[in-house]
Amino acid sequence: MYVGTLSFDLLLGDVRSLKEKRSAVRPIVAELQRKFSVSAAEVGDQDLYRRCEIGVAVVSGDPGHLSEVLDRCERLVAARPEVELLSVRRRFHGEDD
């Protein structure tokens, strides 16, 4: 069993309140979950309205498949025009950990 995680640090565009932040972040999280069957959630910077941290986790029996799914998730978030991707942190956990 292999577990992979991504942590996205995002800068949101024209957002002036936490309510506007939720309306920008919620569709990204939902699309990640729907398209790739991953666990995704806003995991940090909840009190800052222009910054967001989204976490993604995937479990797979094949490390190649795991890497492919994480690559697709990263491309999806990077392609969103309403956010600027500041950084991505990727971690793998395998059977030897």
C-alpha positions as CSV (number, residue, x, y, z in Angstrom):
1,M,0.0,0.0,0.0
2,Y,1.2,3.5,-0.9
3,V,0.0,6.8,0.3
4,G,0.6,10.1,-1.5
5,T,-0.2,13.6,-0.3
6,L,-0.1,17.0,-1.8
7,S,-0.3,20.3,0.0
8,F,-1.1,23.4,-2.2
9,D,-0.3,26.9,-1.0
10,L,-2.6,29.2,-3.0
11,L,-3.0,33.0,-3.3
12,L,-6.6,33.8,-4.2
13,G,-7.4,36.6,-6.7
14,D,-10.0,39.3,-6.0
15,V,-11.3,38.0,-2.7
16,R,-12.3,40.5,0.1
17,S,-14.0,38.3,2.7
18,L,-14.0,34.8,4.1
19,K,-17.4,34.2,2.4
20,E,-15.9,35.0,-1.0
21,K,-12.9,32.8,-0.1
22,R,-15.2,29.8,0.6
23,S,-17.0,30.3,-2.7
24,A,-13.7,30.2,-4.5
25,V,-12.1,27.3,-2.6
26,R,-15.1,25.0,-2.4
27,P,-15.4,24.3,-6.2
28,I,-11.7,23.5,-6.4
29,V,-12.0,20.9,-3.5
30,A,-15.2,19.4,-5.0
31,E,-13.6,19.1,-8.5
32,L,-10.5,17.3,-7.1
33,Q,-12.8,14.9,-5.2
34,R,-15.1,14.3,-8.1
35,K,-12.6,13.9,-11.0
36,F,-9.9,11.9,-9.2
37,S,-11.6,10.2,-6.2
38,V,-9.1,11.7,-3.7
39,S,-9.6,13.0,-0.2
40,A,-9.3,16.8,-0.4
41,A,-9.9,19.6,2.1
42,E,-8.9,23.1,3.0
43,V,-6.3,22.4,5.7
44,G,-4.7,25.7,6.6
45,D,-4.9,29.5,6.5
46,Q,-8.6,29.4,7.3
47,D,-8.5,32.9,8.9
48,L,-6.8,34.6,6.0
49,Y,-9.1,35.5,3.1
50,R,-6.5,35.7,0.3
51,R,-4.4,32.7,1.2
52,C,-5.5,29.0,1.2
53,E,-3.9,25.7,1.9
54,I,-5.5,22.6,0.3
55,G,-4.5,19.1,1.2
56,V,-5.0,16.0,-1.0
57,A,-4.5,12.4,-0.1
58,V,-4.5,9.3,-2.3
59,V,-4.1,5.6,-1.4
60,S,-3.1,3.1,-4.1
61,G,-1.5,-0.3,-4.5
62,D,0.7,0.9,-7.4
63,P,3.2,3.7,-6.9
64,G,3.0,4.6,-10.7
65,H,-0.8,5.1,-10.5
66,L,-0.3,7.2,-7.3
67,S,2.2,9.5,-9.0
68,E,-0.1,9.9,-12.0
69,V,-3.1,10.9,-9.9
70,L,-1.1,13.4,-7.9
71,D,0.3,14.9,-11.2
72,R,-3.2,15.3,-12.5
73,C,-4.4,17.0,-9.3
74,E,-1.4,19.4,-9.5
75,R,-2.1,20.3,-13.1
76,L,-5.8,20.9,-12.3
77,V,-5.1,23.3,-9.5
78,A,-2.3,25.1,-11.5
79,A,-4.7,25.6,-14.4
80,R,-7.3,27.4,-12.3
81,P,-7.3,31.1,-13.4
82,E,-8.8,32.4,-10.1
83,V,-5.8,31.2,-8.0
84,E,-2.0,31.6,-8.1
85,L,-0.2,28.4,-7.1
86,L,2.6,29.6,-4.8
87,S,4.0,26.1,-3.8
88,V,3.3,22.4,-3.8
89,R,4.6,19.9,-1.3
90,R,4.4,16.2,-2.3
91,R,5.0,13.3,0.0
92,F,5.0,9.5,-0.6
93,H,4.7,6.9,2.1
94,G,5.4,3.3,1.1
95,E,5.4,-0.1,2.7
96,D,8.9,0.4,4.1
97,D,8.0,3.6,6.1
